[in-house]
Amino acid sequence: MLIALALAAASPALTAIDAERAFAADAQKSGQWTAFKAWSAPDALMFAPQPVNAHAFLKDRKDPPVAVFWWPGKSFVSCDGGFAVNSGPWVRDGGKAVGYFTTVWRREGDSWRWIYDGGDGLDAARGEGGDIKPVIADCHAKPGAAAPKLTVTPGAKSAAGSSKDGTLHWSWSVTADGARRFTATLWDGSAHKIVVDDRVAAPPR
């Protein structure tokens, strides 16, 4: 798999899946936070645990000795191809720690840049990966209804985004104690279906 990731890093990223694999390969080669900065858009968002601009947060952060290792397990793409939501497993410390990630990707010309990064740890690894194919929103019928709205706790920070054609939506919220939720919906020709629903508990104090 490392060879495949290295080849992905050396080739132009054609899809959001390609971009995720190249991003992961770059983290192993160049350093975790170095890769996070290189593959993120200027407006990219991550959590610490409150939402922060990725470039500001990572500006002076040193790379860990060993980068986290991750790979795409699912990919949901807007009909117009401008945005994608990827999710999949990650492992750290030789498999002693496992979890999942979710990234929102935006196409910028011939390249992709991530604009949202989240995830959490798990007790057991997800059985996802391999030669996955993207799930693309239905392109035959225009969305006729708004995406389901995320229920937000009063006082929580929140935001939402959408592809230009309205076939892929995402939203997130973070409460004061750092608990957060992320959802993504994909248009299937008749309705917006929830395809990702991440719920992360508040970190221990």
N, C-alpha and C positions, 0 to 999 in steps of 0.2 A: 504494500500500500504506500510506503514511503516513496518508492520509485514513481508510482503513479502521481503522487502529489508533487513530486519534483518536476515531472513532465508538465503537469498542469500549470505550475508556476512559470515555466519557460514559454508557455503558449498564450496567445491572446485569449482573454476570457470572453467566450461567446454567449454563455448563458449564466444565470445567477448560480446555478450548480457549479459550473466551471469556476466562477469567481470565488465561491465559498471554498472550493478545494485549493485554489491558488492562494487564497488568503491564509488558509491553514498551513500550507506548505511554506509560505513566507515566514510565518511565525516560528516554524522549526529552524529555518535557515537564518533569518535576520534578527530574531528575537520577538517575544510575544507582543510587547507594547509598541515596538517599532513597527510591526506589521499592522497592529490596530490603527495606528496613526496613518500609515501609508494607504490603507484601504478604505478609510473613512472620508465622508464628505465634510466640508467645513461646518455644517450644521448637525453633525452626527450626535446622537444622544446615548448615554449609558447611565448606569446607576451606581451610587456610592454611599448609602442606598438611595438617596434622593437623586432625582434626575440632574445630570450635569452635562455640559458640552464636552464631548470626548477629547477634542484637541486641547482644551484648557486643562482638563483633568490629567491628561497623559503627558503634558508638556515636559515636565522634569522627572517623570516616573522612569525608574530604571527597569530594564528587562529582568525577569526572574531567570535563574540559572537554567531552568528547564521549562519550556513553554507548554501550556496546556495543549492537548491534542484533540482535535474535533473533526467531524465530517458531516456532510449533509445527509439527512435521512428522509426529508420531505421538502418539496419546493412548490409553492403556489404562485402563479404568474398572472398578471393582468392580461386581458385580451390584447391590448395595444403593445405589450412587451416592455412597458416603461418601468414597472415595479415588480418586485417579487418578495415573498416572505419565505425564508428558509428556516428549518428547524432540524435538530439532530442531536446526537450524543456527544459528550466530551469525556475525556479521561485525564487524570493527573496523578502524579506520583506513582507511576508504574501500575495504574489501575486501582490504587488504594482509595482514590476518590473518583466518583463518577457523577454525571449530571446531564443536563440538556441545555441547549442554547436556542435562541430565536433571533434572527437578524432580518431587518427590512432592508432591501437593496433597491437602489435607484439607478437606472441606466443613464449614463452621461456620455453621449456620442457612442463610441465603440467600446466603452468600458463600463464597469459597474462600481459603485461606491455604496458602502453601507451607511444608513442613516439612523438605525436603531439597533441596539444590542442588549439582549437580556437573557435570563436563564436562571437556573438554580441547580443545587445538588440533588442527588437521588440516592436511595438506599441500594438500588440495583440498576445496572446499565440498561438503556433502551436497546432493543434488538432491531436497529435500523441501519440502513446503509446499502452499500453495493451499487449496482448499476441502476440507480433510480432514474425515473423520468419525471419531468415537471408536470404538474396539474395546471392546465391553462383554463382561465375563465371562458365561459361560453361566448362566442363571438357572433352568433346568429341573431340574437335578440338583445336589444339595448336594455339596460337595467330599468325596470319600471317601478322600483320601490327603493327607499333608502335602506342602507345597511342597519342592522340592529344596533341600538345605542348601548354603550357600556354603562351599567349602573355604577355611579360614582358616589363614594362616601362623602358626605358634606365636609368641606374643608380640604379634600384631597387635591393634589395636583394632577392634572390630566391633559391629554391632547389627543388628536386624531388626525389621520391622513387618508388620502385616497389617490388612486391612479387617475389620470386625466379622463379616462373613459368611464370611470365609476364602477369598474368590474372587480376591483380589489380595494378593500377598506381595512384599516387597522386603527386601533385605539389603545391607550394605556392610561392607568391611573396609579398614583402612589399616595398612600396615607401618611400621616405625620410620623408614624412609627416605622415607616419603611416597607410596609406590606404593599405589594403591587399586583396588578393584573394587566394582562395583555390579551387582546383578542384580534383575530383577523378573519374577514369574511370574503368569500369568493362567489361571484355571480355564476349560477348554473343554468341560466336561460329563463328561469321563472322566479328565482328568489336568491337572496344572499344567504349563503350557508356558512356557518362558523366552521373554520378549518383549523384554527389554532386558538386555544384558550388556556393561557398560562396563568397560574395563580401561585404567587410566591409569598410565603409567610414573612412576617416581620423578623428581622435578624435579632438574635438574643442580645440582651443588654448586659 
